[in-house]
Amino acid sequence: MIGEGRAGMNKSKIYLIFFPVFMLLACSTSAVLPVDQKLKQPATQGSTPIAELSIQDVKNMIDAGGRTTIIDIRDTDDFEDGHIAGAINIPRDVLEGRILELVPDKTAKVVVYCTSDKRSPVATRFIMDLGYINALDMKGGFDAWQGAKYPVEKQPASPGK
């Protein structure tokens, strides 16, 4: 009878030791992500919804001549094959290192687009998380822009390259 009591007590001690350790590990592993994983998080994780603009809204902004920075996050080769006039090419894989340098004003209106609007919401969320208060996602991406027969220019990618 005494042996049974000790076995039960030993199991309790094991649980008391390992349960907090398990909980600590389980709760902390998802809290820290490497920098390159931040851009892969779903765009819905931030508390502020991502503002989206139609391609017509973006064209109207360009035609009105307002101060808008347009960021093309596609690869350099895609950018050089054609892009929205005046867009800055900052490929998604270098966005973190270049956005603060090329667009230092965090109050600037920044429109982000990719090929088909699959990656740009994530990039827009990332830019918002850096403190940019007027970051906007262009719905439909460059495919929709071209499909609407809106103007496209071709030139080497700089300075965001």
Buried (B, 14 or more C-beta within 10 A) or exposed (E): EEEEEEEEEEEEEEEEEEEEEEEEEEEEEEEEEEEEEBBEBEBEEBEEEBEBBEBEBBBEBBEEEEEBBBBBBBBBEBBBEBBBEEBBBBBBEBBBEBBBEEBEEBEBBBBBBBBEBEBBBBBBBBBBBBEBEBBBBBBBBBBBBBEEEBEBEEEEBEEBB
